[in-house]
Amino acid sequence: MSGSGIVQLGNQPLTLSNAVSDTFSGTIVGDGSLILNGGTETLSGTNALTGGVTVNAGTLYVASSTVAYNIANSGTFGFSGSGTVAMSGVVSGTGSVTQNGTGITTIKAPQTYTGPTTITMGTLALSVSAVSPRRAVSRPTEHSTSRRRRALRSPRCPAAAACSSDRRR
């Protein structure tokens, strides 16, 4: 799905299959849900869907300022914007989560997904209430930027601190 405008779901699901690196900059509203069954889709508008999001396959990026909905993830769910994102929704499932934009994403709720977390660019910060001691974060070694940080409790990164993802362990 690409373009802009308003998609009013009502209480119905919107299913996207085999998205071809599409970007939708409009607004999705309603009690319905969004389902991605393959391909790559980027949502850059403000979305207020209350039925949640399901990523069965493929990659769903968000580049909006607020993510308040829950995501059932079996593919890849990521943040790709250049601004600030506040994530209060919960990601569940076995899929991966990635920070792939130059912006700052703050995760404000405890997450239940079991897949990997990758920070390619930008900042992925966890509020103290969202920190899980079992969560592992992988980082690429080729990309270096002083803006890449993550906040995790560990002996090398005290609580409430933002640790550089460039730091060699």
N, C-alpha and C positions, 0 to 999 in steps of 0.2 A: 504494500500500500504506500503510495507516495502522494505528495502534494500537501494541501492545507485544508482548512475548513473545520467543521464540527461533525463528529460522528456521534450520533445519539443511539446508544445501544439498547435503551429500555432495559429489559431483563433478559436479553438474548446474547448469546456468545458471538464474537467476531472471530472467525478462523482464518488465519493466513497460512497458506501452503507455498513453499518454495519461493519465498521473497527473494528478489534479486538485488541485494544491496540497496533496498528502498529506504527513503526517509520520509516520515510523516511529521510535518511541523504544526499540524492542527491540534484540536482538542478532542479527546475521547471521553465521553461522559455517560453515566447511567449505572444501573445495577447489574448489567451484563459483565461478561468477562472477555479477555483477549487470549486467543490460543495461537501459538506459533508452532507449525508442524514442519518447518524446514526453511532454509535460506537465512538471510540476514536482514533484519529490520531495525531501523533506528527511530525512536520516538523522541522528537525534540520539542514538542509542545507541552502544554499543561494538561495533565490527564487526571480525571476524577472518576475513574471507574471503580465501583465498589465490589464487583464480582471477582476481582483478582486477575492474575495473569498466569498462564500455563505455557511453559516452553517445553514442548515434547521433543523437539529436535531443532537444530539450527542455533542462531545467535540473535538475541534481542538486546540492543543497546538503548539506554535512556540518556538523554542529554537535557533533561528538564530540571527545574530547581527543586521540586519536591516529588518524592516517591513514597506515597502513603499506602499503597496497595500491596498485598502479599503476592509472592511469586512462587509457584510450584515449578521447579527447574530440573529438567533432565538433559538439557543442552548446555548453552552458555548464556548467562545473564551478565550484562556489563554496563559500565558507566563510560560515556564517551564525550562528554561535554567539556567546554573550556571554562565554565563558570562553577558556581558552588551548588552542590546537590545535597539535600537533607533526606536521608533514607530512613523512614520510620516503619516501613513495611518489613515483613519477614520473608527471607528466601529459604525454601525447604527443598528437599530432594537431593539427588546425587550429582547434579550438574555443577559446572564451574562458575565462578564469579570472577570478573575481571575489571580492573580499573585501566581503561585504555584511552582516556582523554587527559588533557593537560590541566583540567580543573581539580577542584577539591571536593571529595565525596565524604560525608560524615554518616556513618551507620549508627543509628540511635537506638536500635532494638536488638536484643539477642537473636542470633541467627541459628537456624537448625540444619542447614544444608551440610552435606558431608563431602562434597567435591572440593577440588583445589581452588585456591584464591591466587590470582596473578595480578601483580601491579606492573604494567608496562610503562605507563607514564602517569604523571600527576600525583595526587595525594589521595590515599584511602585511609581515613581516620576512623577509629572506633571510639565511641563514647564509653565511659567506664562501665555503664550498665550493659553495653553490648559485647564486652570482652569475654571470650571463651578461652580458657587455658588450653584446650585441645586443638584449637584452630592453627593450622600451619599455613604460612604464606610463602609462595614461591616468587622469586624475582628474576627477571632476565638479567644476564650479565653484560650484554652488549650496550644497552642504553644507559646513559648516565646523565642525570640532571639533579641539581641540588634541590629541586622542588619535590622530588619523590620522597614521601615520608609515609610511615604507618605508625599507628599508636597501638601497641600491644603490651600486655604485661609479660615480661620475661626478665631473666637476670640481666640481659643485655639492654633492655629497653624498659625502664621503670614505668609504672602506671601513670597515665596522664601525660606522658612524654611523647613527643613525635620523633620517631627514629627514622633516619635516612635509609631508604632502600638501597642506597649506594654503599652503605657501610659494609665492609668485608667482615665476615664472621670467622 
